[in-house]
Each structure stands twice: as structure tokens, then as C-alpha cells.
């Protein structure tokens, strides 16, 4: 699972904002899904530039001796 930072802000007028930093691609939605469900209906969702970036995939090279 991707690692990143989830930032939750709650204002005096009862608005809650959830932001994700350090996660590329659509996997940020996986990180916040349970939290969004617990808080209620999502009224607005604005992707960051990281949302549109491709996640890095680990590669391993195996050589022959």
C-alpha cells in the first residue's frame, strides 16, 4: 500500500477537508475511502497534481553468472 500523509481539517462551520500528500496516482482514493465513508457524503473532490502522476513501480534486475 502506498505511504503518504493524510491531512484532515475541520472548520468552525463544520466543513471537513481531507488532503493526501506524497501519493501518486489514484491510490490516494484508496487511502481516504474508509475515512470518507465514516464522515458522510462527499460534496466535492478536487484532485491534486500528484493524482495525475503515474506511481513508481519497483523493478528488479536479475543477471546471469
Residue pairs with C-beta under 8 A, 6 or more apart in sequence:
1 27
1 30
1 31
2 23
2 24
2 27
2 28
2 30
2 31
2 55
3 22
3 23
4 20
4 21
4 22
4 23
4 28
4 31
5 20
5 21
5 22
6 18
6 19
6 20
6 31
6 32
6 35
7 17
7 18
7 19
7 20
7 21
8 16
8 17
8 18
8 35
9 16
9 17
9 19
10 16
11 17
16 39
18 32
18 35
18 36
18 39
19 48
20 28
20 31
20 32
20 48
20 50
21 48
21 50
22 50
23 31
23 50
23 55
24 50
24 51
24 53
24 54
24 55
24 56
25 50
25 51
25 53
25 54
25 55
26 51
27 55
28 48
28 50
28 51
36 42
